[in-house]
Amino acid sequence: MNISARKSTILGIFATFVLFSQPGLAAEMMNKGEVNNSMNDSQKAMTQQPTMPSEEMNMEEPVIGKREFTVPSDDQLRERLTPLQYKVTREGATEEPFNNAYWDNHEPGLYVDIISGVPLFSSTDKFESGTGWPSFTRPVDPEAIAIHKDRSFLFIVRDEVRGKLSDAHLGHVFDDGPPPTGLRYCMNSAALRFIPAADLEKEGYGNYISLFK
């Protein structure tokens, strides 16, 4: 290697070192064409910033059968809910037994929070409790509900069931239910919306279809 070639190589290595330590300088010098003559092709490639994939390439296919859950404002709820639904969910009232929408509903499907739409109970866990209210042995997802101590009924302390996202009063849970849990989630129909199994996909609950197969 002659002196001229050796000098060029040394300059190229030095330029590479400087450019790696100062990326902004690299970009500026590349734009001005000041480093092109002192670096070979492989050294130039080392200083180039990786090309990020475009937004179009990063797009994911939409998830079928899923939906997001939100809680409307109080003004919106007063417009959307019936007086009984509002009184139950927001004021903690209890509807009449044997005179509500779902106490004797036997159709397969999903029961969701009337306010947020979050899935709460499945018809596969529903049973005849004889109380006049829809009763279930367990929720679809325990994380969807919250349990609070309710001391509003005389001297009896009950376990109140509320929607975790909506904070809606749903009903109460008792330990006199059938197997496999021994629990009875006694719910107000007014706090629920029933979605037949055949409509789950179009309603955005397609990921729950497997519960009914």
Residue pairs with C-beta under 8 A, 6 or more apart in sequence:
1 9
8 38
11 38
12 38
12 39
12 40
12 43
13 43
15 35
15 38
15 39
15 43
16 39
16 43
16 46
16 47
18 25
19 25
19 26
19 29
19 35
19 47
20 26
20 46
20 47
23 49
26 35
26 47
27 49
29 35
30 36
30 47
35 44
36 44
39 47
64 201
64 206
65 200
65 201
65 204
65 205
65 206
65 207
65 209
66 204
66 206
66 207
67 117
67 204
67 205
69 113
69 116
69 117
69 118
69 165
70 116
71 115
71 116
71 165
71 166
71 167
72 80
72 115
74 90
77 86
77 89
77 90
77 115
78 86
81 89
81 114
81 115
82 190
84 93
84 95
84 190
85 114
85 190
85 191
87 93
87 190
88 94
88 95
88 169
88 188
88 190
88 191
89 114
89 115
89 166
89 168
89 169
89 170
89 190
89 191
90 168
90 169
91 169
92 152
92 160
92 169
93 169
94 171
94 188
95 133
95 188
95 189
95 190
96 132
97 103
97 131
97 132
97 133
98 132
99 132
100 132
100 133
100 134
100 188
100 189
100 190
101 189
101 190
101 192
101 194
102 111
102 134
102 189
102 192
102 194
103 131
103 132
103 133
103 134
103 189
105 123
105 126
105 134
105 194
106 123
107 123
107 194
107 196
107 197
108 123
108 124
108 196
108 197
108 212
109 122
109 123
109 194
109 195
109 196
109 197
109 199
109 200
109 212
110 119
110 121
110 122
110 123
110 140
110 194
110 195
110 197
110 200
110 205
110 208
110 211
111 119
111 120
111 121
111 122
111 123
111 134
111 136
111 187
111 192
111 193
111 194
111 195
112 118
112 119
112 120
112 192
112 193
112 194
112 195
112 205
113 119
113 120
113 144
113 163
113 165
113 166
113 168
113 170
113 191
113 192
113 193
114 168
114 190
114 191
114 192
114 193
115 163
115 166
115 168
116 163
116 165
116 166
116 168
117 193
118 144
118 163
118 164
118 165
118 166
119 140
119 141
119 144
119 205
119 208
120 139
120 140
120 144
120 145
120 163
120 170
120 187
120 192
121 134
121 136
121 138
121 139
121 140
121 185
121 187
121 192
122 136
122 140
122 208
122 211
122 212
123 197
123 212
124 211
124 212
125 136
125 137
125 138
125 140
126 134
126 135
126 136
127 135
127 136
127 137
127 177
127 178
128 135
129 135
129 177
129 184
129 186
131 186
133 171
133 186
133 187
133 188
133 189
134 186
134 187
134 189
134 192
135 177
135 184
135 185
135 186
135 187
136 184
136 185
136 187
137 177
137 178
137 179
137 180
137 181
137 183
137 184
137 185
138 181
138 183
138 185
139 145
139 185
140 208
140 211
143 164
144 163
144 164
144 165
145 161
145 162
145 163
145 164
145 170
146 161
146 162
146 163
146 164
146 167
147 159
147 160
147 161
147 162
147 173
148 159
148 160
148 162
149 157
149 158
149 159
149 160
150 157
150 158
150 159
150 160
150 172
151 157
158 172
158 174
159 172
159 173
159 174
160 169
160 171
160 172
161 170
161 171
161 172
161 173
161 185
161 187
162 168
162 169
162 170
163 170
163 191
168 191
169 188
169 191
170 187
170 188
170 191
170 192
171 185
171 186
171 187
171 188
171 191
172 186
173 183
173 184
173 185
173 186
174 183
174 184
174 186
175 182
175 183
175 184
176 182
176 184
177 183
177 184
177 185
178 184
195 203
195 205
197 209
197 211
197 212
200 206
200 208
200 209
200 212
201 209
